[in-house]
Amino acid sequence: MTNGPSDESLFLKYRADGDLEAFGRLYDRYGPAVFRFLVRLLHDRAAAEDLVQHVFLRVHESRAAFDPRRSFRTWIFTIARRLAVNWAARTGGAATETDPPDLEDEAPSPEHRAIVRDEARALERALSSLSREDAEVLLLARYEGLSYEEIGEVVGCTSDAAKMRVHRALKRLAERLPESPRRTARPLKGV
């Protein structure tokens, strides 16, 4: 996963000594992931950028409350989720962006890039049509790679409940996705 000291040891070093280099390394590790999670959950790039700063400010302010037996990763995503819920409640979830965020694409041909870009936009639109609860578990599972146990810690449920929530959210997402030539051309496993 990461080279060097663990997230928890970096955070404890920051908490104990005020080591800004350790805090900076945590920011480098988690800033982009927290931003991706927030921008896809809120559909508002400016709000996500602002909230990333608030997440790390909250990490700093709550440093004494961190339990070193727990995962720093789940702790920071829990903070990000709570701030996103509060932002959505305050603003009514009113996003300023109408299009989903652009996704990086390294497809070789222009035609392939166009298909991939259209499919990515369709996926982002379908994801944005889900409830916040469905979107957050999918973002944590599929985009950020959290385990069901970690997702359960972030959203406040058991790992089995998290697994069920992800499964149901995936089904709802699939129902919202348009058929794609690439999706229908793939053979089904076991058929």
DRENPA-3360 file (N, C-alpha, C; in nm, 2 decimals, always signed):
BEGIN
1 = MTNGPSDE = +0.08/-0.12/+0.00/+0.00/+0.00/+0.00/+0.09/+0.13/+0.00 ~ +0.15/+0.16/+0.11/+0.23/+0.28/+0.12/+0.37/+0.24/+0.16 ~ +0.47/+0.31/+0.12/+0.61/+0.29/+0.16/+0.63/+0.38/+0.28 ~ +0.72/+0.33/+0.37/+0.75/+0.41/+0.49/+0.66/+0.38/+0.60 ~ +0.66/+0.47/+0.70/+0.59/+0.45/+0.82/+0.44/+0.44/+0.79 ~ +0.37/+0.37/+0.88/+0.22/+0.36/+0.87/+0.16/+0.49/+0.89 ~ +0.03/+0.50/+0.85/-0.05/+0.62/+0.87/-0.06/+0.65/+1.02 ~ -0.09/+0.55/+1.10/-0.11/+0.56/+1.24/+0.02/+0.61/+1.31;
9 = SLFLKYRA = +0.14/+0.56/+1.27/+0.26/+0.61/+1.33/+0.29/+0.75/+1.29 ~ +0.27/+0.79/+1.17/+0.29/+0.92/+1.12/+0.19/+1.02/+1.21 ~ +0.07/+0.98/+1.22/-0.02/+1.06/+1.29/+0.02/+1.08/+1.44 ~ +0.06/+0.97/+1.50/+0.10/+0.97/+1.64/+0.22/+1.06/+1.66 ~ +0.31/+1.06/+1.56/+0.43/+1.14/+1.56/+0.39/+1.29/+1.55 ~ +0.29/+1.32/+1.47/+0.24/+1.45/+1.46/+0.17/+1.49/+1.59 ~ +0.09/+1.40/+1.64/+0.02/+1.44/+1.76/+0.12/+1.46/+1.88 ~ +0.22/+1.38/+1.89/+0.31/+1.39/+2.00/+0.41/+1.50/+1.99;
17 = DGDLEAFG = +0.46/+1.52/+1.87/+0.57/+1.62/+1.86/+0.54/+1.74/+1.77 ~ +0.42/+1.74/+1.71/+0.38/+1.85/+1.62/+0.46/+1.84/+1.49 ~ +0.50/+1.72/+1.46/+0.59/+1.70/+1.34/+0.51/+1.73/+1.21 ~ +0.54/+1.85/+1.15/+0.46/+1.89/+1.03/+0.50/+1.81/+0.91 ~ +0.62/+1.75/+0.91/+0.65/+1.67/+0.80/+0.56/+1.54/+0.80 ~ +0.54/+1.48/+0.91/+0.45/+1.37/+0.93/+0.31/+1.41/+0.88 ~ +0.26/+1.52/+0.93/+0.13/+1.57/+0.89/+0.12/+1.59/+0.74 ~ +0.23/+1.65/+0.68/+0.23/+1.67/+0.54/+0.23/+1.54/+0.46;
25 = RLYDRYGP = +0.30/+1.44/+0.51/+0.29/+1.31/+0.44/+0.15/+1.25/+0.44 ~ +0.08/+1.27/+0.56/-0.06/+1.22/+0.56/-0.15/+1.30/+0.47 ~ -0.12/+1.43/+0.46/-0.20/+1.51/+0.36/-0.17/+1.46/+0.22 ~ -0.04/+1.43/+0.19/-0.01/+1.38/+0.05/-0.08/+1.25/+0.02 ~ -0.08/+1.16/+0.12/-0.14/+1.03/+0.11/-0.30/+1.04/+0.09 ~ -0.36/+1.12/+0.17/-0.51/+1.12/+0.18/-0.58/+1.24/+0.12 ~ -0.51/+1.35/+0.09/-0.57/+1.47/+0.03/-0.64/+1.43/-0.10 ~ -0.57/+1.37/-0.20/-0.63/+1.34/-0.32/-0.75/+1.24/-0.31;
33 = AVFRFLVR = -0.74/+1.14/-0.22/-0.84/+1.04/-0.21/-0.97/+1.10/-0.14 ~ -0.95/+1.19/-0.04/-1.06/+1.26/+0.02/-1.13/+1.35/-0.08 ~ -1.05/+1.42/-0.16/-1.10/+1.51/-0.26/-1.19/+1.43/-0.36 ~ -1.14/+1.32/-0.41/-1.21/+1.23/-0.50/-1.34/+1.19/-0.44 ~ -1.34/+1.14/-0.32/-1.46/+1.10/-0.25/-1.56/+1.21/-0.24 ~ -1.51/+1.33/-0.20/-1.61/+1.44/-0.17/-1.66/+1.50/-0.30 ~ -1.58/+1.51/-0.41/-1.63/+1.57/-0.53/-1.73/+1.48/-0.60 ~ -1.71/+1.35/-0.59/-1.80/+1.26/-0.65/-1.93/+1.24/-0.56;
41 = LLHDRAAA = -1.92/+1.26/-0.43/-2.03/+1.25/-0.34/-2.12/+1.38/-0.35 ~ -2.05/+1.49/-0.36/-2.12/+1.62/-0.35/-2.15/+1.68/-0.49 ~ -2.07/+1.64/-0.59/-2.09/+1.69/-0.73/-2.06/+1.85/-0.73 ~ -1.96/+1.89/-0.65/-1.93/+2.03/-0.64/-1.78/+2.04/-0.61 ~ -1.70/+2.07/-0.71/-1.56/+2.07/-0.70/-1.51/+2.18/-0.60 ~ -1.57/+2.30/-0.60/-1.53/+2.40/-0.51/-1.56/+2.36/-0.36 ~ -1.68/+2.30/-0.34/-1.71/+2.26/-0.20/-1.62/+2.15/-0.16 ~ -1.59/+2.05/-0.25/-1.50/+1.94/-0.22/-1.36/+2.00/-0.18;
49 = EDLVQHVF = -1.31/+2.09/-0.26/-1.18/+2.15/-0.23/-1.18/+2.22/-0.09 ~ -1.29/+2.29/-0.06/-1.30/+2.36/+0.07/-1.31/+2.26/+0.18 ~ -1.39/+2.15/+0.16/-1.41/+2.05/+0.26/-1.28/+1.97/+0.29 ~ -1.20/+1.95/+0.19/-1.07/+1.88/+0.21/-0.99/+1.96/+0.32 ~ -0.99/+2.09/+0.31/-0.92/+2.17/+0.41/-0.98/+2.15/+0.54 ~ -1.11/+2.15/+0.55/-1.18/+2.13/+0.67/-1.16/+2.00/+0.73 ~ -1.15/+1.89/+0.65/-1.12/+1.76/+0.70/-0.99/+1.76/+0.77 ~ -0.88/+1.82/+0.71/-0.75/+1.82/+0.77/-0.75/+1.91/+0.89;
57 = LRVHESRA = -0.82/+2.02/+0.89/-0.84/+2.10/+1.01/-0.90/+2.02/+1.12 ~ -1.00/+1.94/+1.09/-1.07/+1.86/+1.19/-0.98/+1.75/+1.24 ~ -0.90/+1.70/+1.16/-0.80/+1.60/+1.20/-0.70/+1.66/+1.30 ~ -0.66/+1.78/+1.27/-0.57/+1.85/+1.36/-0.64/+1.88/+1.50 ~ -0.76/+1.94/+1.49/-0.84/+1.97/+1.61/-0.88/+1.85/+1.69 ~ -0.90/+1.74/+1.63/-0.94/+1.62/+1.70/-0.83/+1.52/+1.73 ~ -0.71/+1.57/+1.71/-0.59/+1.47/+1.72/-0.59/+1.40/+1.86 ~ -0.63/+1.46/+1.96/-0.63/+1.39/+2.09/-0.73/+1.28/+2.10;
65 = AFDPRRSF = -0.84/+1.29/+2.02/-0.94/+1.19/+2.02/-0.91/+1.06/+1.94 ~ -0.81/+1.07/+1.86/-0.78/+0.96/+1.77/-0.73/+0.84/+1.86 ~ -0.79/+0.72/+1.83/-0.76/+0.60/+1.90/-0.65/+0.52/+1.81 ~ -0.53/+0.51/+1.86/-0.43/+0.45/+1.77/-0.45/+0.30/+1.74 ~ -0.55/+0.24/+1.81/-0.58/+0.10/+1.78/-0.67/+0.09/+1.66 ~ -0.72/+0.21/+1.61/-0.81/+0.21/+1.50/-0.73/+0.25/+1.37 ~ -0.79/+0.24/+1.26/-0.73/+0.28/+1.14/-0.74/+0.43/+1.11 ~ -0.63/+0.50/+1.08/-0.63/+0.64/+1.04/-0.72/+0.66/+0.92;
73 = RTWIFTIA = -0.71/+0.56/+0.83/-0.78/+0.57/+0.70/-0.93/+0.58/+0.72 ~ -0.98/+0.49/+0.81/-1.13/+0.49/+0.83/-1.16/+0.62/+0.91 ~ -1.08/+0.66/+1.00/-1.10/+0.78/+1.08/-1.12/+0.91/+0.99 ~ -1.02/+0.92/+0.89/-1.03/+1.04/+0.81/-1.15/+1.04/+0.71 ~ -1.18/+0.92/+0.66/-1.30/+0.91/+0.57/-1.43/+0.93/+0.66 ~ -1.43/+0.89/+0.78/-1.55/+0.92/+0.87/-1.56/+1.07/+0.89 ~ -1.45/+1.14/+0.91/-1.46/+1.29/+0.92/-1.51/+1.35/+0.79 ~ -1.45/+1.30/+0.68/-1.49/+1.36/+0.55/-1.64/+1.33/+0.52;
81 = RRLAVNWA = -1.69/+1.22/+0.55/-1.83/+1.18/+0.54/-1.92/+1.27/+0.62 ~ -1.88/+1.29/+0.75/-1.96/+1.38/+0.84/-1.97/+1.52/+0.79 ~ -1.85/+1.57/+0.74/-1.85/+1.71/+0.69/-1.94/+1.72/+0.56 ~ -1.93/+1.62/+0.48/-2.01/+1.62/+0.36/-2.16/+1.62/+0.39 ~ -2.20/+1.54/+0.49/-2.34/+1.53/+0.53/-2.38/+1.67/+0.59 ~ -2.30/+1.73/+0.67/-2.33/+1.86/+0.72/-2.34/+1.97/+0.61 ~ -2.25/+1.96/+0.51/-2.25/+2.05/+0.40/-2.38/+2.04/+0.32 ~ -2.42/+1.91/+0.29/-2.54/+1.88/+0.22/-2.67/+1.93/+0.29;
89 = ARTGGAAT = -2.67/+1.92/+0.42/-2.78/+1.96/+0.50/-2.79/+2.11/+0.50 ~ -2.67/+2.18/+0.51/-2.67/+2.33/+0.52/-2.71/+2.39/+0.38 ~ -2.67/+2.33/+0.27/-2.69/+2.38/+0.14/-2.81/+2.32/+0.07 ~ -2.87/+2.22/+0.13/-2.97/+2.15/+0.06/-2.91/+2.06/-0.05 ~ -2.78/+2.03/-0.04/-2.72/+1.95/-0.14/-2.71/+2.01/-0.28 ~ -2.72/+2.14/-0.28/-2.72/+2.22/-0.41/-2.58/+2.23/-0.46 ~ -2.55/+2.14/-0.56/-2.42/+2.14/-0.63/-2.41/+2.26/-0.73 ~ -2.30/+2.31/-0.75/-2.28/+2.42/-0.85/-2.24/+2.36/-0.98;
97 = ETDPPDLE = -2.19/+2.24/-0.99/-2.15/+2.18/-1.12/-2.27/+2.10/-1.17 ~ -2.29/+2.11/-1.31/-2.39/+2.03/-1.37/-2.34/+1.90/-1.43 ~ -2.21/+1.91/-1.47/-2.15/+1.79/-1.53/-2.06/+1.72/-1.43 ~ -2.05/+1.59/-1.44/-1.97/+1.51/-1.35/-1.82/+1.55/-1.37 ~ -1.74/+1.54/-1.27/-1.60/+1.57/-1.29/-1.53/+1.49/-1.40 ~ -1.44/+1.55/-1.47/-1.37/+1.48/-1.58/-1.28/+1.37/-1.52 ~ -1.28/+1.26/-1.58/-1.19/+1.15/-1.54/-1.08/+1.13/-1.63 ~ -0.96/+1.10/-1.57/-0.84/+1.08/-1.66/-0.87/+0.97/-1.75;
105 = DEAPSPEH = -0.81/+0.98/-1.87/-0.83/+0.87/-1.97/-0.70/+0.86/-2.05 ~ -0.65/+0.74/-2.06/-0.53/+0.71/-2.14/-0.56/+0.62/-2.26 ~ -0.67/+0.62/-2.31/-0.71/+0.54/-2.43/-0.63/+0.58/-2.55 ~ -0.59/+0.48/-2.63/-0.50/+0.51/-2.74/-0.56/+0.59/-2.86 ~ -0.68/+0.55/-2.90/-0.74/+0.61/-3.02/-0.85/+0.72/-2.98 ~ -0.87/+0.81/-3.06/-0.98/+0.91/-3.03/-1.11/+0.85/-3.02 ~ -1.14/+0.75/-3.10/-1.28/+0.69/-3.09/-1.29/+0.61/-2.96 ~ -1.19/+0.54/-2.92/-1.19/+0.47/-2.79/-1.20/+0.57/-2.67;
113 = RAIVRDEA = -1.12/+0.68/-2.68/-1.13/+0.78/-2.58/-1.27/+0.84/-2.57 ~ -1.34/+0.86/-2.68/-1.47/+0.92/-2.68/-1.57/+0.82/-2.61 ~ -1.56/+0.69/-2.65/-1.64/+0.59/-2.59/-1.62/+0.58/-2.44 ~ -1.50/+0.57/-2.40/-1.46/+0.56/-2.26/-1.51/+0.69/-2.18 ~ -1.49/+0.81/-2.24/-1.54/+0.93/-2.18/-1.69/+0.93/-2.16 ~ -1.76/+0.89/-2.27/-1.91/+0.88/-2.26/-1.95/+0.79/-2.15 ~ -1.89/+0.67/-2.15/-1.93/+0.57/-2.05/-1.89/+0.62/-1.91 ~ -1.78/+0.69/-1.89/-1.75/+0.74/-1.76/-1.85/+0.85/-1.72;
121 = RALERALS = -1.89/+0.93/-1.81/-1.99/+1.03/-1.78/-2.12/+0.97/-1.74 ~ -2.16/+0.86/-1.82/-2.29/+0.79/-1.79/-2.28/+0.73/-1.65 ~ -2.16/+0.67/-1.62/-2.14/+0.62/-1.48/-2.15/+0.72/-1.38 ~ -2.09/+0.84/-1.40/-2.09/+0.95/-1.30/-2.24/+1.00/-1.29 ~ -2.31/+1.01/-1.40/-2.45/+1.06/-1.39/-2.54/+0.95/-1.31 ~ -2.52/+0.83/-1.34/-2.59/+0.72/-1.27/-2.56/+0.72/-1.12 ~ -2.43/+0.74/-1.09/-2.38/+0.75/-0.95/-2.45/+0.87/-0.88 ~ -2.45/+0.98/-0.95/-2.51/+1.10/-0.89/-2.66/+1.09/-0.87;
129 = SLSREDAE = -2.72/+1.00/-0.94/-2.87/+0.98/-0.93/-2.91/+0.89/-0.81 ~ -2.80/+0.83/-0.75/-2.83/+0.75/-0.63/-2.85/+0.83/-0.51 ~ -2.90/+0.77/-0.41/-2.91/+0.84/-0.28/-2.77/+0.87/-0.23 ~ -2.75/+0.96/-0.14/-2.62/+0.99/-0.08/-2.57/+0.87/-0.01 ~ -2.65/+0.79/+0.06/-2.61/+0.67/+0.13/-2.55/+0.57/+0.03 ~ -2.62/+0.55/-0.08/-2.58/+0.45/-0.18/-2.45/+0.50/-0.24 ~ -2.44/+0.63/-0.28/-2.32/+0.68/-0.34/-2.20/+0.67/-0.25 ~ -2.22/+0.70/-0.12/-2.10/+0.70/-0.04/-2.04/+0.56/-0.02;
137 = VLLLARYE = -2.12/+0.46/+0.00/-2.07/+0.33/+0.01/-2.00/+0.28/-0.12 ~ -2.06/+0.31/-0.23/-1.99/+0.28/-0.36/-1.86/+0.35/-0.38 ~ -1.86/+0.48/-0.34/-1.74/+0.55/-0.36/-1.63/+0.50/-0.27 ~ -1.66/+0.47/-0.14/-1.57/+0.41/-0.05/-1.52/+0.28/-0.09 ~ -1.61/+0.19/-0.15/-1.57/+0.06/-0.19/-1.50/+0.05/-0.32 ~ -1.55/+0.12/-0.42/-1.50/+0.10/-0.56/-1.39/+0.20/-0.59 ~ -1.41/+0.33/-0.55/-1.31/+0.43/-0.59/-1.19/+0.44/-0.49 ~ -1.22/+0.42/-0.36/-1.12/+0.44/-0.26/-1.07/+0.30/-0.20;
145 = GLSYEEIG = -1.13/+0.19/-0.24/-1.08/+0.06/-0.20/-1.09/+0.02/-0.06 ~ -1.18/+0.08/+0.02/-1.20/+0.04/+0.16/-1.26/-0.09/+0.17 ~ -1.23/-0.17/+0.27/-1.29/-0.30/+0.29/-1.43/-0.28/+0.35 ~ -1.51/-0.39/+0.35/-1.64/-0.38/+0.41/-1.63/-0.34/+0.56 ~ -1.53/-0.39/+0.63/-1.51/-0.36/+0.77/-1.48/-0.21/+0.78 ~ -1.40/-0.15/+0.70/-1.37/-0.01/+0.70/-1.49/+0.07/+0.67 ~ -1.56/+0.03/+0.57/-1.68/+0.11/+0.53/-1.78/+0.11/+0.65 ~ -1.80/-0.01/+0.71/-1.88/-0.02/+0.83/-1.84/+0.08/+0.94;
153 = EVVGCTSD = -1.71/+0.09/+0.96/-1.67/+0.19/+1.06/-1.70/+0.33/+1.02 ~ -1.68/+0.37/+0.89/-1.70/+0.50/+0.84/-1.85/+0.54/+0.85 ~ -1.94/+0.45/+0.81/-2.08/+0.48/+0.80/-2.16/+0.44/+0.92 ~ -2.09/+0.37/+1.02/-2.16/+0.33/+1.14/-2.25/+0.21/+1.13 ~ -2.20/+0.10/+1.07/-2.27/-0.02/+1.07/-2.17/-0.14/+1.07 ~ -2.22/-0.26/+1.08/-2.13/-0.38/+1.08/-2.08/-0.40/+0.94 ~ -1.97/-0.48/+0.93/-1.91/-0.51/+0.80/-2.01/-0.59/+0.71 ~ -2.09/-0.68/+0.77/-2.19/-0.75/+0.69/-2.30/-0.65/+0.64;
161 = AAKMRVHR = -2.34/-0.56/+0.72/-2.44/-0.46/+0.67/-2.38/-0.37/+0.56 ~ -2.25/-0.34/+0.58/-2.18/-0.26/+0.47/-2.17/-0.34/+0.34 ~ -2.14/-0.47/+0.35/-2.14/-0.55/+0.23/-2.28/-0.55/+0.16 ~ -2.38/-0.56/+0.24/-2.52/-0.57/+0.19/-2.55/-0.43/+0.12 ~ -2.51/-0.32/+0.19/-2.54/-0.19/+0.14/-2.47/-0.17/+0.00 ~ -2.34/-0.21/+0.00/-2.26/-0.20/-0.13/-2.33/-0.28/-0.24 ~ -2.37/-0.41/-0.21/-2.43/-0.49/-0.30/-2.56/-0.43/-0.36 ~ -2.65/-0.38/-0.27/-2.77/-0.32/-0.31/-2.75/-0.19/-0.39;
169 = ALKRLAER = -2.65/-0.12/-0.35/-2.62/+0.01/-0.42/-2.57/-0.02/-0.56 ~ -2.49/-0.13/-0.57/-2.44/-0.17/-0.71/-2.56/-0.21/-0.80 ~ -2.65/-0.28/-0.74/-2.77/-0.32/-0.82/-2.85/-0.20/-0.86 ~ -2.87/-0.10/-0.77/-2.94/+0.02/-0.81/-2.86/+0.10/-0.92 ~ -2.73/+0.10/-0.90/-2.65/+0.17/-1.00/-2.66/+0.10/-1.14 ~ -2.65/-0.03/-1.14/-2.67/-0.10/-1.27/-2.80/-0.08/-1.34 ~ -2.90/-0.06/-1.26/-3.04/-0.03/-1.31/-3.04/+0.11/-1.38 ~ -2.95/+0.20/-1.34/-2.95/+0.33/-1.39/-2.86/+0.35/-1.51;
177 = LPESPRRT = -2.77/+0.25/-1.53/-2.67/+0.27/-1.64/-2.74/+0.23/-1.77 ~ -2.71/+0.31/-1.88/-2.76/+0.28/-2.01/-2.68/+0.16/-2.06 ~ -2.74/+0.08/-2.15/-2.66/-0.03/-2.21/-2.55/+0.03/-2.30 ~ -2.44/-0.03/-2.30/-2.32/+0.02/-2.37/-2.28/-0.09/-2.47 ~ -2.23/-0.06/-2.58/-2.18/-0.16/-2.67/-2.07/-0.25/-2.61 ~ -1.99/-0.18/-2.53/-1.88/-0.26/-2.47/-1.93/-0.35/-2.36 ~ -2.04/-0.30/-2.28/-2.09/-0.38/-2.17/-2.17/-0.50/-2.23 ~ -2.25/-0.48/-2.34/-2.33/-0.59/-2.39/-2.24/-0.69/-2.47;
185 = ARPLKGV = -2.12/-0.64/-2.52/-2.04/-0.73/-2.60/-1.96/-0.83/-2.52 ~ -1.95/-0.80/-2.39/-1.87/-0.89/-2.30/-1.95/-1.02/-2.27 ~ -1.89/-1.13/-2.28/-1.96/-1.26/-2.25/-1.98/-1.26/-2.10 ~ -2.10/-1.32/-2.06/-2.13/-1.33/-1.92/-2.06/-1.45/-1.86 ~ -2.01/-1.44/-1.74/-1.94/-1.55/-1.68/-2.04/-1.66/-1.65 ~ -2.01/-1.78/-1.68/-2.09/-1.90/-1.64/-2.20/-1.92/-1.75 ~ -2.20/-1.84/-1.86/-2.30/-1.86/-1.96/-2.24/-1.94/-2.08;
% end
